[in-house]
Amino acid sequence: MYQFSYSDIQTDSVADAKDRERQLLTRSIDLLIAARDVGPMSMQAIEAVYFMNKVWTAFIDDLGSADNELPTELRANLISIGLWLLREGEEVRTGNSTNFEGLIEVSQIIRDGIQ
């Protein structure tokens, strides 16, 4: 029989959550790159922005939760970044912007910062 301490399980759980966050951001980035390559009025662009919106809406909800243990200032900064991504994604979706590079770059920075 295996015995794990609560801290071992909690650490694994946090590591698993961070890995899932990185995977979601990587998938979002891949979709945004594909969308950039075929153009802003493509089905790929719609799918990429929709997926990014789902990811960042969930992240923002989690960051705003009292249960989130990240430092308050970091949470606020990430929420601000997430809101920018959502606004810029909407601009891309409506044809008012083609700033896939900004969406991709910011998403990569956030993904690479998850430790």
N, C-alpha and C positions, 0 to 999 in steps of 0.2 A: 504494500500500500504506500502511495506517495503522500508525503506531508509537505505542505507549503505554508510559509508564514503569510499572514495577511499582506505584509509589505511586498512580498514577492509577487503575489497575485495582483495587487494594486499596480505595481511597476509594470508587469506584463500587460495589464489592461491599458495603462497609459501609453505604453509602447505600441500596442495594437491600434489604439485610437489614432495616434500620430501617424502610423503607417497607413491607415485608411484615409486620413486627411491628405497625405502625400499622394496616394493613389488617385483620389478624386481630383486633386489639382492637376496631376499629370494627365489624366483623361480629359479634363477641361482644356488644358493647354494643347493637347493633340488635336482636339476638335477645333479650337480656334486657329491653329496653324492650317489645318485642312480648309477651313472657311476662308482664311486670308488668301489661300492659293487659288480658290475658285471664284471669289468675289463676294461682296457684301449683300447682294440680292439673291444669293443662292440658298437652296434648301440647307446646305451645310452650315451656312451662317446662322440661319434660324435655329437649327439644332444646337450649334455651339453656344449661342447666346442663351438659349433656353436652359441648357445644361449648366452653364456658368451661373445663371440666376438661381437655379435650384441649390447648387453647392453653396453659394455665398449667402443666400437667404437662411439656409440651415446654420452656417457658420455664425452669422450675425445673431441669430436666435440664441445659439449656445453661448456666444460671447457676452450677451446681455443677461444671461442667467446668473442668479446669485450663487449657484453651485459651481460656476466656473472659477477655477483656482488660479488663473493667470493674474498677474499684477494688474491693478485697475488701469493704469496708464497704458499698458500694452493692449489691454482689451479695447480701450477707447480708440487707440490708434488703428487697430485691426478693423474695428467697426467702421471707422472713417474710410479706410481703404476699401472695405467691402462695399460701402455705399457709393464710392466713386466708381468701382467696377460695375455696379448695378446701373448707375446713371449712364456711364459710357457705353455699356452694353445696349441700353435702350436707344441711345443715339445711333449706334451701329444698326440695330434692328430696324429703326424707322428710316434709315437711309441718310441721316443727317451727319454721319461720320463713317470713316473707314479705318478707324484707329484700332485695328486688330493688334498691331505691334505693341501699343500701350497695354492692352488687356493681357497679351501674352507675357510681356516683360514683367509687369507687376505680379502676375500669377506665379511666374517662375521665381521671383524674389521671395514671395511668401512661402512657396513650396520648399525652396532651398533653405529657408530659415527655420523650418520645423525640425526640432532636434529631439 
